[in-house]
Amino acid sequence: MPDASAAKQNTKRKPLLAGGDLVVAVYVLAAFIMMIVPIPSWLLDILLAVNMSVAFSVLFSAMFSKEALDMSFFPTVLLFTTLFRIALNISSTRLILTSGSPGNVVETFGQFVGGGDLVMGIIVYAILLIVQFMVINKGSERVAEVTARFTLDAMPGKQMAIDADLNTGAIDDKEAKRRRDKIQEEASFFGSMDGAVKYVKGDATAGLLISAVNIVGGIAMGMLRRGNTFQDALDQYVVLTIGDGLVSAIPSLLISLATGVLVTKGSKDADFGNILLKQLFGLPKAMYIVGAVLAFLGVVTPLQFFIFVPLGAVFIIIGNRMDRMMKTARVEESVEQAEVAEAEEIRKPENVTSLLQVDPIELEFGYGIIPLADVNQGGDLLDRVVMIRRQIALELGTVVPIIRLRDNIQLNPNQYIIKIKGIQCSEGEILFDHYLAMNPGSVEEEITGIPTIEPSFKLPALWITEGQRERAESLGYTVVDPPSIIATHLTEIIKEHIAELLTRQDVQSLVDNLKESNPAIVEELTPKLLGLGEIQKVLQNLLSEGISVRDLLTIFEALADRATTTRDTDLLTEYVRQALKRAISNRYFAGEETAQVLTLDPKLEQEIMNSVKQSEQGAYITLAPDRIRAIIDNTGKAVEKIEEMGQSAIILTSPVVRMYYRKLTEDYYRDLAVLSYNEVESDVKLQSVGMVSA
């Protein structure tokens, strides 16, 4: 059955193919017959009309073809049409010289196109030949030559691009074969076109020579065979020769134009006319300028007003119309894109990647706190958040990441939570339209309120109403409104975690900012001496103990001085702290005549130093757990003693011990200030009020 079906399909195709072959064969055979056998004038009229129709068909097919390869047999068409026109020239020449009556078509072109004037006919014919020779044929020949050369030169690159797409899986074998075949077809086509254009040029040359032969032969035939005078023979045969030349030149001109269109085709869009008009008249600004220029010429110059002004108005109207059409098209396009995007969003699966994004800092709150964050309801929480970022930037010298505020219906109405990198770090609860009153320790008379714990510092406090606020303040209470409670709590949490919030990108921004004013120190330090990660670690060490990194120039100079001898970030941090001793002293001892501090027992310092071991990953302490526990307990007793005196606990150690003692105690006393003697300015008076014993 498959064989029978294939045979049936072949029988259906054969008549169509045979018919096409027959038409082409008859077309070529007719050309050879016309060269040998004389034909009557009426048949010549028919064949001239056929020749002209074929020329128009070729022209419009070339104009509206999608790409050049859609007319891959164009070189062969050029050969056949050129042969057919030459055969028509021979037949018409034979009729002109033998009977002086080549038919209606030739006579009409000779008389009508030339206006019945011999000189006018010669001029029109000469102009057509000049246009065909000097403009169309010459330009088409050059373009075809250059296109063929560039196409052949580009073949290796196109082949490599196809192989690359095939290797990466962008296309399959079938598509690769199709593209390779197309490249071969383009090379063959433009190579053939380079030679086929010569047919058109030769056809025009042959037409010119045939016309000259007709004029000379016609005058000779008229005078010698028919007994005409020279003037009569000139009038009769020259007019017929011009008509014959025009009948041949016009189809030849159309074929030449089709050749030029095909080899210069740059767009693959089949809508040739619309694209051409859009490119010529699609810019409203250009139309306005053209219209204004034409109107100006019609009004100011002696040129005819009724021609230039209306024509200028037409261009202005066209520009206005194109402007409106473009605006409408942009609106429709935006609407369409929005609809397509919406449809794609609905159709596509959930974008899991977006769920992986973690906000550095989040403040989530219940619906009862929404009025505090809503500007339309008089809330100023957003402004306070902005001020927090400014405050920390000034205080610690680093940029706080964007703080994300969002409501969470799963929380209690008056509850809020603070998240760092997606993990909840703290929480609090407020009473809307209430104030938090805290006793600083000097209040003698108490007021009534709802007992609570202040969320930032975990101090006992009371919720009081608006009416109790003035009395509480008069008694000495510290009274805070709800937005301030949240802002203070958020500030303390950010300060507590500011070190881990400092990313390499943040450090790069700080480095770039310093480089603008001090490029020398930056170029010396990084990346020659320290990498970005090592600088980040030093800055994190400083921030973890509340030391500002705003004076980045001093920090970088200290690092540049010491990085040549060590790249241990903990040790480099100690050197930087010593370079920042003015800032450290000002933070802990500002305004104090004599600072009261704690010190370490020298025996304890020696014990700690003896337990330090070095490794490739850095230094670590090898004390026994019971000794660490004893040191922590003794530290706690000393801290408690100085706090009972109303002083903040500050422990001074020798420079080599400071960072190791800090590592021992930071998990138990996070806010404990541990300083070395080299970090204190010489003009600060110190008084030891206790010692952490061994």
C-alpha positions as CSV (number, residue, x, y, z in Angstrom):
1,M,0.0,0.0,0.0
2,P,2.7,2.6,0.7
3,D,4.3,1.9,-2.7
4,A,0.9,2.4,-4.4
5,S,0.4,5.7,-2.5
6,A,3.8,7.0,-3.5
7,A,3.2,6.1,-7.1
8,K,-0.1,7.8,-7.0
9,Q,1.5,11.0,-5.6
10,N,4.2,10.8,-8.3
11,T,1.5,10.6,-11.0
12,K,-0.1,13.7,-9.5
13,R,3.1,15.7,-9.6
14,K,4.2,14.9,-13.1
15,P,1.7,16.9,-15.1
16,L,2.6,20.1,-13.1
17,L,6.3,19.6,-13.6
18,A,5.9,18.6,-17.2
19,G,3.7,21.7,-17.8
20,G,6.3,24.0,-16.2
21,D,9.1,22.5,-18.2
22,L,7.1,22.8,-21.4
23,V,6.4,26.5,-20.9
24,V,10.1,27.2,-20.3
25,A,11.1,25.1,-23.3
26,V,8.6,26.8,-25.6
27,Y,9.8,30.2,-24.3
28,V,13.4,29.4,-25.2
29,L,12.6,27.6,-28.4
30,A,10.5,30.6,-29.6
31,A,13.6,32.8,-29.2
32,F,15.7,30.6,-31.5
33,I,12.9,30.3,-34.0
34,M,12.5,34.1,-34.2
35,M,16.2,34.5,-34.9
36,I,15.9,32.2,-38.0
37,V,12.3,32.3,-39.3
38,P,10.5,35.5,-40.2
39,I,7.3,36.2,-38.3
40,P,4.3,38.3,-39.2
41,S,3.8,41.7,-37.6
42,W,0.7,40.7,-35.7
43,L,2.6,37.8,-34.0
44,L,5.4,40.3,-33.2
45,D,2.9,42.5,-31.4
46,I,1.8,39.6,-29.3
47,L,5.3,38.5,-28.4
48,L,6.3,42.1,-27.5
49,A,3.4,42.3,-25.2
50,V,4.4,39.0,-23.6
51,N,8.0,40.3,-23.2
52,M,6.7,43.4,-21.4
53,S,4.4,41.4,-19.1
54,V,7.3,39.1,-18.2
55,A,9.5,42.1,-17.4
56,F,6.8,43.6,-15.0
57,S,6.3,40.1,-13.4
58,V,10.1,39.9,-12.7
59,L,10.2,43.4,-11.3
60,F,7.3,43.0,-8.8
61,S,8.4,39.5,-7.8
62,A,11.8,40.9,-6.9
63,M,10.2,43.8,-5.0
64,F,7.9,41.7,-2.9
65,S,10.1,38.5,-2.4
66,K,10.8,37.9,1.3
67,E,14.5,37.4,0.7
68,A,16.9,37.1,-2.2
69,L,16.9,33.3,-2.1
70,D,13.1,33.3,-2.8
71,M,14.2,34.0,-6.4
72,S,17.2,31.6,-6.5
73,F,16.7,31.1,-10.3
74,F,16.9,34.8,-11.0
75,P,20.3,34.5,-12.9
76,T,18.7,31.9,-15.2
77,V,15.7,34.2,-15.7
78,L,18.0,37.0,-16.7
79,L,19.6,34.8,-19.3
80,F,16.3,33.6,-20.8
81,T,14.7,37.1,-20.9
82,T,17.8,38.6,-22.4
83,L,17.8,35.9,-25.2
84,F,14.1,36.5,-25.8
85,R,14.5,40.3,-26.2
86,I,17.4,39.9,-28.6
87,A,15.3,37.5,-30.7
88,L,12.5,40.1,-30.7
89,N,15.0,42.7,-31.8
90,I,16.1,40.5,-34.7
91,S,12.5,39.9,-35.8
92,S,11.6,43.5,-35.6
93,T,14.7,44.6,-37.5
94,R,13.9,42.1,-40.2
95,L,10.3,43.5,-40.5
96,I,11.6,47.1,-40.5
97,L,14.1,46.5,-43.2
98,T,12.0,44.3,-45.4
99,S,8.5,45.7,-45.3
100,G,8.8,48.9,-43.3
101,S,5.9,47.7,-41.2
102,P,7.0,46.1,-37.9
103,G,3.5,46.1,-36.3
104,N,1.4,48.3,-34.2
105,V,3.5,48.2,-31.0
106,V,6.7,49.4,-32.6
107,E,5.0,52.1,-34.6
108,T,3.0,53.3,-31.6
109,F,6.1,53.6,-29.4
110,G,8.0,55.4,-32.1
111,Q,5.3,58.0,-32.7
112,F,3.5,58.3,-29.3
113,V,6.5,58.2,-27.0
114,G,8.5,60.5,-29.3
115,G,5.5,62.8,-29.8
116,G,5.7,62.5,-33.5
117,D,9.0,64.4,-33.5
118,L,12.1,62.7,-34.7
119,V,14.4,64.8,-32.5
120,M,12.2,64.3,-29.4
121,G,12.2,60.6,-30.0
122,I,15.9,60.4,-30.3
123,I,16.3,62.4,-27.0
124,V,13.9,60.2,-25.1
125,Y,15.6,57.1,-26.3
126,A,19.0,58.4,-25.5
127,I,17.9,59.4,-21.9
128,L,16.6,55.9,-21.4
129,L,19.8,54.3,-22.5
130,I,21.9,56.7,-20.3
131,V,19.8,55.9,-17.3
132,Q,20.1,52.2,-17.9
133,F,23.8,52.2,-18.7
134,M,25.2,54.8,-16.2
135,V,22.8,54.4,-13.2
136,I,21.0,51.1,-12.9
137,N,23.3,48.6,-14.7
138,K,26.5,50.1,-13.3
139,G,25.1,50.2,-9.7
140,S,23.6,46.7,-9.9
141,E,26.9,45.3,-11.3
142,R,28.9,46.8,-8.4
143,V,26.5,45.8,-5.7
144,A,26.3,42.2,-7.0
145,E,30.1,42.0,-7.2
146,V,30.6,43.3,-3.6
147,T,27.8,41.1,-2.2
148,A,29.2,38.0,-3.8
149,R,32.7,38.8,-2.4
150,F,31.3,39.5,1.2
151,T,29.1,36.4,1.1
152,L,32.0,34.1,0.2
153,D,34.3,35.7,2.8
154,A,31.6,35.3,5.5
155,M,31.0,31.6,4.8
156,P,33.7,30.2,7.2
157,G,32.5,32.4,10.1
158,K,28.8,31.3,9.5
159,Q,29.9,27.7,9.4
160,M,31.7,28.0,12.7
161,A,28.7,29.7,14.3
162,I,26.5,26.8,13.2
163,D,28.9,24.3,14.6
164,A,29.1,26.2,17.9
165,D,25.3,26.3,18.2
166,L,25.1,22.6,17.4
167,N,27.8,21.7,20.0
168,T,26.0,23.8,22.7
169,G,22.7,22.1,21.9
170,A,21.0,25.4,20.7
171,I,20.0,23.7,17.5
172,D,19.7,20.1,16.3
173,D,21.3,18.3,13.4
174,K,18.3,19.0,11.1
175,E,18.4,22.7,11.8
176,A,22.2,22.7,11.3
177,K,21.8,21.0,8.0
178,R,19.2,23.5,6.9
179,R,21.4,26.4,7.8
180,R,24.4,25.0,6.0
181,D,22.4,24.4,2.9
182,K,21.1,27.9,3.0
183,I,24.7,29.3,3.3
184,Q,25.7,27.2,0.2
185,E,22.6,28.5,-1.7
186,E,23.4,32.1,-0.8
187,A,27.0,31.7,-2.0
188,S,25.9,30.1,-5.2
189,F,23.2,32.6,-5.8
190,F,25.2,35.8,-5.3
191,G,28.1,34.3,-7.2
192,S,25.8,33.6,-10.1
193,M,24.2,37.1,-9.8
194,D,27.7,38.6,-10.2
195,G,28.0,37.1,-13.6
196,A,24.3,37.3,-14.6
197,V,24.3,41.1,-14.2
198,K,26.7,41.1,-17.2
199,Y,23.8,39.7,-19.3
200,V,21.7,42.9,-18.6
201,K,24.6,45.2,-19.4
202,G,25.3,43.3,-22.6
203,D,21.6,43.4,-23.5
204,A,21.6,47.2,-23.3
205,T,24.8,47.4,-25.4
206,A,23.3,45.1,-28.0
207,G,20.1,47.2,-28.2
208,L,22.2,50.3,-28.9
209,L,24.1,48.6,-31.7
210,I,21.0,47.1,-33.2
211,S,19.4,50.5,-33.3
212,A,22.4,52.0,-35.1
213,V,22.3,49.1,-37.6
214,N,18.5,49.7,-38.1
215,I,19.0,53.4,-38.8
216,V,21.8,52.9,-41.3
217,G,20.2,49.8,-42.9
218,G,16.8,51.4,-43.1
219,I,18.1,54.6,-44.8
220,A,20.0,52.4,-47.3
221,M,17.0,50.1,-48.0
222,G,14.7,53.1,-48.4
223,M,16.9,54.9,-50.8
224,L,18.3,52.0,-52.8
225,R,15.3,49.6,-52.9
226,R,12.2,51.9,-52.5
227,G,13.5,55.0,-54.2
228,N,12.8,57.2,-51.2
229,T,14.7,60.4,-50.7
230,F,17.1,60.7,-47.8
231,Q,14.7,62.8,-45.8
232,D,11.8,60.4,-46.3
233,A,13.9,57.4,-45.5
234,L,15.3,59.2,-42.4
235,D,11.8,60.1,-41.1
236,Q,10.3,56.6,-41.7
237,Y,13.1,54.3,-40.6
238,V,14.5,56.3,-37.7
239,V,11.0,56.6,-36.1
240,L,10.5,52.9,-36.5
241,T,14.0,52.2,-35.1
242,I,13.4,54.4,-32.1
243,G,10.0,52.6,-31.5
244,D,11.8,49.3,-31.7
245,G,14.5,50.5,-29.4
246,L,12.0,51.8,-26.9
247,V,10.0,48.6,-26.9
248,S,13.2,46.7,-26.1
249,A,14.7,49.2,-23.8
250,I,11.7,49.5,-21.4
251,P,11.5,45.7,-20.5
252,S,15.3,45.7,-20.3
253,L,15.1,48.7,-17.9
254,L,12.5,46.9,-15.8
255,I,14.7,43.7,-15.6
256,S,17.7,45.9,-14.7
257,L,15.7,47.6,-12.0
258,A,14.6,44.1,-10.7
259,T,18.2,43.0,-10.6
260,G,19.1,46.1,-8.5
261,V,16.2,45.6,-6.1
262,L,17.1,41.9,-5.6
263,V,20.8,42.5,-4.9
264,T,20.2,45.5,-2.6
265,K,17.3,43.9,-0.6
266,G,18.1,44.4,3.1
267,S,14.8,43.5,4.8
268,K,13.4,40.1,5.1
269,D,9.9,41.4,5.6
270,A,7.6,40.8,2.7
271,D,5.6,43.9,3.3
272,F,7.9,45.9,1.1
273,G,5.6,48.9,0.4
274,N,4.6,49.5,4.0
275,I,8.2,49.3,5.2
276,L,9.4,51.6,2.5
277,L,6.7,54.2,3.3
278,K,7.3,53.8,7.1
279,Q,11.1,54.4,6.7
280,L,10.5,57.4,4.4
281,F,7.5,59.1,6.2
282,G,7.6,57.4,9.6
283,L,9.3,60.1,11.6
284,P,6.9,62.9,12.6
285,K,9.7,65.3,13.4
286,A,11.1,65.0,9.8
287,M,7.7,65.5,8.3
288,Y,7.1,68.7,10.3
289,I,10.5,70.1,9.2
290,V,9.9,69.2,5.5
291,G,6.4,70.8,5.7
292,A,7.7,73.9,7.3
293,V,10.5,74.2,4.7
294,L,8.1,73.8,1.8
295,A,5.7,76.3,3.2
296,F,8.5,78.8,3.9
297,L,9.7,78.5,0.3
298,G,6.2,79.0,-1.0
299,V,5.6,82.2,1.1
300,V,9.0,83.9,1.1
301,T,10.5,83.0,-2.4
302,P,9.0,83.6,-5.8
303,L,8.1,79.9,-6.1
304,Q,4.4,79.2,-6.8
305,F,2.4,79.7,-3.6
306,F,-0.4,77.3,-4.5
307,I,2.0,74.4,-5.0
308,F,4.5,74.6,-2.2
309,V,2.2,75.8,0.7
310,P,-0.4,73.0,0.1
311,L,2.3,70.4,-0.3
312,G,3.9,71.6,2.9
313,A,0.6,71.4,4.7
314,V,0.2,67.8,3.4
315,F,3.6,66.9,5.0
316,I,2.6,68.5,8.3
317,I,-0.7,66.6,8.3
318,I,1.2,63.4,7.5
319,G,3.6,64.1,10.4
320,N,0.7,64.8,12.8
321,R,-1.1,61.6,11.7
322,M,2.0,59.5,12.1
323,D,2.6,61.1,15.6
324,R,-0.9,60.1,16.7
325,M,-0.5,56.6,15.2
326,M,2.8,56.1,17.0
327,K,1.3,57.2,20.4
328,T,-1.6,54.9,19.9
329,A,0.7,52.1,18.9
330,R,2.8,52.7,22.0
331,V,-0.2,52.6,24.3
332,E,-1.5,49.4,22.7
333,E,1.9,47.8,22.9
334,S,2.3,48.7,26.6
335,V,-1.2,47.3,27.3
336,E,-0.5,44.2,25.3
337,Q,2.9,43.7,27.0
338,A,1.2,44.1,30.4
339,E,-1.5,41.5,29.4
340,V,1.2,39.1,28.2
341,A,3.3,39.6,31.3
342,E,0.2,39.0,33.5
343,A,-0.7,35.9,31.5
344,E,2.8,34.6,31.7
345,E,2.9,35.3,35.5
346,I,-0.3,33.2,35.8
347,R,0.9,30.4,33.7
348,K,4.4,30.0,34.9
349,P,5.2,27.9,38.0
350,E,6.1,29.6,41.3
351,N,9.4,31.4,41.1
352,V,11.4,29.6,43.8
353,T,14.4,31.8,43.3
354,S,12.6,34.8,44.7
355,L,11.9,32.9,47.9
356,L,15.6,32.4,48.5
357,Q,16.1,36.2,49.0
358,V,16.8,37.0,52.7
359,D,16.4,40.6,53.9
360,P,19.3,41.7,56.2
361,I,17.0,43.4,58.7
362,E,13.2,43.0,59.0
363,L,10.7,44.6,61.4
364,E,7.4,42.7,61.4
365,F,4.4,44.0,63.4
366,G,0.8,43.1,64.2
367,Y,-2.1,45.0,62.7
368,G,-2.5,47.1,65.8
369,I,0.9,48.8,65.2
370,I,0.1,49.7,61.5
371,P,-1.0,53.2,62.4
372,L,2.5,53.9,63.7
373,A,4.0,53.1,60.3
374,D,1.2,54.6,58.2
375,V,2.0,58.2,57.2
376,N,-1.6,58.9,56.2
377,Q,-2.6,58.2,59.8
378,G,0.1,60.4,61.3
379,G,2.7,57.6,62.0
380,D,6.4,58.5,61.9
381,L,7.9,55.1,62.2
382,L,9.3,55.2,58.7
383,D,11.0,58.5,59.4
384,R,12.5,57.1,62.6
385,V,13.9,54.1,60.7
386,V,15.6,56.5,58.3
387,M,17.1,58.4,61.3
388,I,18.3,55.1,62.7
389,R,20.4,54.4,59.6
390,R,21.8,58.0,59.7
391,Q,22.5,57.7,63.4
392,I,24.4,54.4,63.1
393,A,26.3,55.7,60.0
394,L,27.5,58.7,62.0
395,E,28.2,56.7,65.2
396,L,29.8,53.5,63.8
397,G,30.9,54.6,60.3
398,T,29.1,51.9,58.4
399,V,26.0,51.8,56.2
400,V,23.1,49.9,57.6
401,P,21.2,47.8,55.0
402,I,17.7,48.7,54.1
403,I,15.3,47.9,56.9
404,R,12.2,46.0,55.6
405,L,9.0,46.9,57.4
406,R,6.0,44.6,56.9
407,D,2.8,43.7,58.8
408,N,2.2,40.2,59.9
409,I,-1.3,39.1,60.7
410,Q,0.0,36.0,62.5
411,L,1.4,38.2,65.3
412,N,-0.6,39.6,68.1
413,P,-2.1,43.0,67.3
414,N,0.4,44.9,69.5
415,Q,3.4,42.6,69.0
416,Y,6.5,43.2,66.8
417,I,9.5,41.1,66.1
418,I,13.0,41.9,64.7
419,K,14.7,39.6,62.3
420,I,18.4,39.6,61.2
421,K,19.0,37.7,58.0
422,G,15.6,36.0,58.3
423,I,16.1,34.8,61.9
424,Q,14.1,36.3,64.7
425,C,16.5,38.0,67.2
426,S,14.2,39.8,69.5
427,E,10.6,40.8,70.0
428,G,8.5,43.3,72.0
429,E,4.9,44.3,72.6
430,I,3.5,47.8,73.0
431,L,0.1,49.2,74.0
432,F,-1.2,51.7,71.5
433,D,-2.2,55.1,73.0
434,H,0.0,54.3,76.0
435,Y,3.4,55.4,77.2
436,L,6.2,53.5,78.8
437,A,7.4,54.9,82.1
438,M,10.7,53.8,83.6
439,N,12.2,54.6,87.0
440,P,15.8,55.8,86.6
441,G,16.4,54.9,90.3
442,S,15.8,58.3,91.8
443,V,11.9,58.3,91.9
444,E,10.5,58.3,95.4
445,E,6.8,58.4,94.7
446,E,5.4,55.6,92.5
447,I,2.5,55.8,90.1
448,T,0.0,53.1,89.0
449,G,0.3,51.4,85.7
450,I,0.5,48.1,83.9
451,P,3.8,46.4,84.8
452,T,6.0,45.3,81.9
453,I,9.6,44.9,80.8
454,E,11.3,47.5,78.6
455,P,12.4,45.5,75.5
456,S,15.7,47.1,74.7
457,F,17.5,46.9,78.0
458,K,15.2,44.5,79.9
459,L,14.4,47.0,82.6
460,P,11.2,47.1,84.7
461,A,8.7,49.6,83.5
462,L,5.0,50.6,83.5
463,W,2.5,51.3,80.8
464,I,0.7,54.5,81.6
465,T,-2.1,56.5,79.9
466,E,-1.9,59.9,78.2
467,G,-3.4,61.5,81.3
468,Q,-0.6,60.1,83.6
469,R,2.2,61.3,81.4
470,E,2.8,64.8,82.8
471,R,2.6,63.6,86.4
472,A,5.1,60.8,85.7
473,E,7.5,63.2,84.1
474,S,7.2,65.6,87.1
475,L,8.0,62.7,89.5
476,G,11.2,61.9,87.5
477,Y,10.1,59.0,85.4
478,T,11.5,58.6,81.9
479,V,8.5,58.5,79.7
480,V,8.8,57.1,76.1
481,D,6.1,56.9,73.4
482,P,5.5,53.6,71.4
483,P,7.4,54.7,68.2
484,S,10.5,55.6,70.3
485,I,10.3,52.2,72.0
486,I,10.4,50.3,68.7
487,A,13.1,52.6,67.3
488,T,15.3,52.3,70.3
489,H,14.9,48.5,70.4
490,L,15.6,48.3,66.7
491,T,18.7,50.4,67.1
492,E,20.2,48.3,69.8
493,I,19.6,45.1,67.9
494,I,21.2,46.5,64.8
495,K,24.3,47.7,66.9
496,E,24.5,44.2,68.4
497,H,24.6,42.5,65.0
498,I,26.2,45.2,62.9
499,A,29.4,43.2,62.5
500,E,27.7,40.3,60.8
501,L,25.6,42.7,58.7
502,L,28.9,44.1,57.2
503,T,29.3,42.3,53.9
504,R,32.2,42.3,51.4
505,Q,30.1,44.5,49.1
506,D,29.7,47.0,51.9
507,V,33.5,47.0,52.5
508,Q,34.1,47.5,48.8
509,S,31.8,50.5,48.9
510,L,33.7,51.9,51.8
511,V,37.0,51.3,50.0
512,D,35.8,53.0,46.8
513,N,34.6,56.0,48.9
514,L,38.0,56.3,50.5
515,K,39.8,55.9,47.2
516,E,38.2,59.0,45.8
517,S,40.0,61.2,48.4
518,N,43.0,59.0,49.3
519,P,43.9,56.7,46.4
520,A,47.5,56.2,47.5
521,I,46.7,54.3,50.7
522,V,44.0,52.2,49.1
523,E,46.3,51.2,46.2
524,E,49.1,50.3,48.7
525,L,46.9,48.2,51.0
526,T,44.6,46.3,48.7
527,P,44.9,44.0,47.0
528,K,48.7,43.9,47.4
529,L,48.9,43.5,51.2
530,L,45.4,42.4,52.2
531,G,42.4,41.0,50.4
532,L,38.9,42.4,50.8
533,G,37.9,39.5,53.1
534,E,40.7,40.2,55.5
535,I,39.8,43.9,55.6
536,Q,36.2,42.9,56.2
537,K,37.3,40.7,59.2
538,V,39.2,43.5,60.8
539,L,36.3,45.9,60.5
540,Q,33.9,43.3,61.9
541,N,36.2,42.8,64.9
542,L,36.1,46.5,65.6
543,L,32.3,46.8,65.1
544,S,31.6,43.8,67.3
545,E,33.1,45.8,70.2
546,G,31.4,49.0,69.3
547,I,34.4,50.7,67.8
548,S,33.6,53.1,65.0
549,V,35.2,52.5,61.6
550,R,34.3,55.9,60.3
551,D,38.0,57.0,60.4
552,L,38.8,54.5,57.7
553,L,41.9,56.4,56.7
554,T,43.6,55.8,60.1
555,I,42.5,52.2,60.0
556,F,44.0,51.6,56.5
557,E,47.2,53.4,57.4
558,A,47.6,51.1,60.5
559,L,46.9,48.1,58.4
560,A,49.3,49.1,55.7
561,D,52.0,49.6,58.4
562,R,51.5,46.2,60.0
563,A,50.3,44.0,57.1
564,T,53.9,43.6,55.8
565,T,54.7,41.5,58.9
566,T,51.5,39.6,59.6
567,R,48.1,38.8,58.0
568,D,46.5,37.6,61.2
569,T,43.3,39.6,61.3
570,D,43.0,39.3,65.1
571,L,46.5,40.7,65.6
572,L,45.9,43.4,63.0
573,T,42.7,44.4,64.8
574,E,44.8,45.0,68.0
575,Y,47.2,47.3,66.0
576,V,44.3,49.2,64.6
577,R,42.7,49.6,68.0
578,Q,46.0,51.2,69.2
579,A,45.9,53.6,66.3
580,L,42.4,54.5,67.2
581,K,43.2,55.1,70.9
582,R,42.0,58.7,70.8
583,A,38.5,57.6,69.6
584,I,38.4,54.7,72.1
585,S,39.5,57.0,75.0
586,N,36.9,59.5,74.1
587,R,34.2,56.9,74.0
588,Y,34.9,55.4,77.4
589,F,36.5,58.2,79.4
590,A,35.0,61.4,78.0
591,G,34.1,63.9,80.7
592,E,35.8,62.0,83.5
593,E,38.6,63.5,85.6
594,T,39.6,60.1,86.9
595,A,38.4,56.9,85.3
596,Q,37.7,54.0,87.6
597,V,38.6,50.7,86.0
598,L,39.3,47.0,86.7
599,T,42.6,45.3,86.0
600,L,43.8,41.7,85.5
601,D,46.0,39.9,88.0
602,P,49.5,39.6,86.4
603,K,49.4,35.9,87.3
604,L,46.2,35.5,85.4
605,E,47.6,37.4,82.4
606,Q,50.6,35.1,82.4
607,E,48.4,32.0,82.7
608,I,46.4,33.1,79.7
609,M,49.5,33.8,77.6
610,N,51.0,30.4,78.5
611,S,47.8,28.7,77.2
612,V,47.8,30.4,73.8
613,K,48.6,28.1,70.9
614,Q,49.2,29.1,67.3
615,S,47.8,27.3,64.3
616,E,47.3,28.0,60.6
617,Q,43.8,29.1,61.4
618,G,44.9,31.5,64.1
619,A,45.6,31.5,67.8
620,Y,43.4,29.7,70.4
621,I,43.4,29.1,74.2
622,T,44.0,25.7,75.7
623,L,42.8,26.4,79.3
624,A,40.9,23.7,81.1
625,P,37.1,24.2,81.3
626,D,37.2,24.5,85.1
627,R,39.9,27.3,84.8
628,I,37.8,29.1,82.2
629,R,34.8,28.8,84.5
630,A,36.8,30.2,87.5
631,I,38.0,33.1,85.4
632,I,34.4,33.9,84.3
633,D,33.2,33.8,87.8
634,N,35.9,36.0,89.1
635,T,35.2,38.5,86.3
636,G,31.6,38.5,87.2
637,K,32.3,39.3,90.8
638,A,34.6,42.2,89.9
639,V,32.1,43.6,87.4
640,E,29.2,43.4,89.9
641,K,31.3,45.2,92.5
642,I,32.1,48.2,90.2
643,E,28.5,48.4,89.0
644,E,27.3,48.6,92.6
645,M,29.4,51.8,92.8
646,G,27.4,53.2,89.8
647,Q,30.2,52.8,87.3
648,S,30.4,51.0,84.0
649,A,32.7,48.0,84.0
650,I,36.0,48.6,82.1
651,I,38.8,46.1,82.4
652,L,42.4,47.1,81.4
653,T,44.9,44.5,80.4
654,S,48.3,44.3,78.8
655,P,48.2,44.6,74.9
656,V,49.2,41.0,74.3
657,V,46.5,39.6,76.6
658,R,43.6,41.8,75.6
659,M,42.2,39.9,72.6
660,Y,42.5,36.5,74.3
661,Y,40.8,37.6,77.5
662,R,38.1,39.3,75.3
663,K,37.5,35.9,73.5
664,L,37.1,34.2,76.9
665,T,34.5,36.6,78.3
666,E,32.6,37.8,75.2
667,D,30.0,35.0,75.3
668,Y,29.2,35.7,79.0
669,Y,29.6,39.5,79.2
670,R,28.9,40.8,75.7
671,D,28.8,44.5,76.7
672,L,32.0,44.3,78.8
673,A,34.6,46.8,77.7
674,V,38.1,45.2,77.6
675,L,40.9,47.7,76.8
676,S,44.6,47.5,76.6
677,Y,46.9,50.1,78.1
678,N,48.0,51.1,74.6
679,E,44.5,52.0,73.7
680,V,44.2,54.7,76.3
681,E,45.4,58.2,75.8
682,S,48.3,59.3,78.1
683,D,46.3,62.3,79.4
684,V,43.6,60.0,80.8
685,K,43.8,59.5,84.6
686,L,43.0,56.0,85.6
687,Q,42.2,54.5,89.0
688,S,42.0,50.8,89.7
689,V,39.1,50.0,91.9
690,G,39.4,46.2,91.6
691,M,41.2,43.3,90.1
692,V,40.1,40.1,88.4
693,S,42.1,37.6,90.4
694,A,43.5,34.3,89.2
